[in-house]
Amino acid sequence: MSPRADYDVVIAGGGMVGASLALALSDYSQGRLSVLLVESFPFPKAGSAPVYRPSFDARSTALSFGSRQILESIGVWSDLAEHVTAIDKIHVSDRGHIGSSLLTAAEQAWPALGYVVENAWLGSVLLNRLHTADGVTCLSPASVSKVEHTGGQAELTVEPKDGEPQRIRCGLLAVADGAQSGLRTALGIASQTVDYSQSALIANVTFENPHQGIAYERFTDQGPLALLPLSDSEDGQARAALVWTLSPEDAERLQAVPEAEFLRRLQERFGYRQGRLLRCGERGLFPLQLVEAEEQVRPNVVVVGNAAHALHPVAGQGFNLALRDVARLAEHLVALDTGQLGELSQLRAYLGRQKDDQISTVQFSHQLPRLFAQANPLFSLGRNLGLLALDVLPVFKRRFVEQAAGLAPGNARGGKRVSGRTL
Ligand SMILES: Cc1cc2nc3c(=O)[nH]c(=O)nc-3n(C[C@H](O)[C@H](O)[C@H](O)COP(=O)(O)OP(=O)(O)OC[C@H]3O[C@@H](n4cnc5c(N)ncnc54)[C@H](O)[C@@H]3O)c2cc1C
């Protein structure tokens, strides 16, 4: 029998996904599992209440209806709900072409198609909840720097920023250290990367007219442009979170131009559906890649979040998919004896249950921007017919909405991954 581990589970990376996994393990096991969450950046101090700053500089996340259900199950939705904006309608259109489609929550008989939350608030609520989560210990700033596999356990080297390195044993290491995962590389797990040769330019902007809960997904010849509804700014202007996909050169140029010039260019692309654009906050750039780990499970190791699959943000699926993975993983683990947590057959069973969801979501996120990036008139005609069909045919519409809402796992075709590998 292997010696008792220091922790049942160690999570390397306290980003949105690592923090959600720690909460799911705590909640679903009712504190029975001992969990150590290690994060390189300092966490806010215990006792400091979540702080909401309606800042102009933050990135936002579109949460699917399915994610709301998971966030409810881990006890954070009621706090989050204070500052989320419901998406009542999604307007999908192709600039310069006739096809457009309006997807509505009312048609689906749902309370909302999804919700928009600013990342600063989501992070604040998740981290605050961790302070009171039974069974969870947080160590930050500290990094997991080395992983070895001994006696049926993972043995880690954890380096606190100010202190001596520690050796920590655990039944399971969850690698949640992001798309450029250093631990994935340290473990020798290869990854497949598709470089989209595009960057996402993000900024919060304000409009003359209220958004009325409408999220816009506009496909332009330069790339897709999404505007997500946010709560009003402090001075009462209607805010929206922009994610504008552009060539890296155009994105850099548009990041640097004066605000008035930026708003003019954006208005030209987006049109006047919400009236005049008034202001824009700090602009940020994110180079876009699809990154997929070639292995997600090994004895005593599971890879989650962006470290497992980092997606194109156009369909707003990356965190939503990761949250479904994390919920399913936690459900699976809490049903086991602690001695079984790192068993490869158990980890494979978890992955087997999530495989179809992962494949269909990665394909959806990968194909959407490519389909709309085609300048070829035949493609253009096809996608406009597609958008028209979306509006006219309830079955198409429901399928699209369900995938976007994260409610349609299990509809992958043929088990093929985008990067050409099967799970
Ligand atoms: C422009 C843009 C818009 C997006 N919009 C949406 C959206 O609307 N909806 C949606 O679902 N998704 C969206 N996404 C995707 C979403 O942001 C990601 O899926 C999510 O942030 C991934 O979180 P993560 O915790 O896996 O990784 P990260 O956020 O990268 O976190 C990794 C953490 O690990 C820590 N770390 C690194 N190395 C170590 C180590 N050795 N030891 C300890 N800690 C370590 C890091 O400090 C970091 O905190 C968007 C992405 C982009 C780029």
The ligand as a Gaussian input file, in Angstrom:
#p B3LYP/6-31G(d) Opt

LIG

0 1
 C      -10.246000      37.450000     -25.815000
 C      -10.819000      36.239000     -25.129000
 C      -12.169000      36.175000     -24.841000
 C      -12.716000      35.036000     -24.219000
 N      -14.059000      34.986000     -24.003000
 C      -14.602000      33.869000     -23.489000
 C      -16.015000      33.776000     -23.286000
 O      -16.754000      34.721000     -23.560000
 N      -16.523000      32.607000     -22.767000
 C      -15.721000      31.545000     -22.461000
 O      -16.234000      30.505000     -22.030000
 N      -14.383000      31.616000     -22.625000
 C      -13.802000      32.751000     -23.120000
 N      -12.452000      32.814000     -23.275000
 C      -11.609000      31.677000     -22.830000
 C      -11.283000      31.764000     -21.335000
 O      -10.755000      33.027000     -21.022000
 C      -10.288000      30.663000     -20.962000
 O      -10.875000      29.435000     -21.301000
 C       -9.956000      30.650000     -19.471000
 O       -9.443000      31.875000     -19.074000
 C       -8.929000      29.555000     -19.174000
 O       -8.596000      29.601000     -17.798000
 P       -7.450000      28.686000     -17.179000
 O       -7.631000      28.798000     -15.701000
 O       -7.438000      27.343000     -17.819000
 O       -6.081000      29.351000     -17.639000
 P       -5.387000      30.708000     -17.162000
 O       -6.397000      31.776000     -17.021000
 O       -4.257000      30.933000     -18.101000
 O       -4.829000      30.390000     -15.703000
 C       -3.670000      29.634000     -15.471000
 C       -3.136000      30.006000     -14.080000
 O       -2.060000      29.145000     -13.746000
 C       -1.065000      29.904000     -13.061000
 N        0.191000      29.158000     -13.224000
 C        0.963000      29.021000     -14.342000
 N        1.976000      28.192000     -14.117000
 C        1.869000      27.770000     -12.831000
 C        2.640000      26.874000     -12.018000
 N        3.705000      26.223000     -12.480000
 N        2.275000      26.688000     -10.732000
 C        1.173000      27.328000     -10.216000
 N        0.422000      28.195000     -10.952000
 C        0.764000      28.387000     -12.250000
 C       -1.102000      31.256000     -13.760000
 O       -0.570000      32.274000     -12.935000
 C       -2.600000      31.426000     -14.009000
 O       -3.237000      32.106000     -12.944000
 C      -11.877000      33.942000     -23.893000
 C      -10.500000      34.001000     -24.168000
 C       -9.967000      35.141000     -24.786000
 C       -8.494000      35.160000     -25.096000

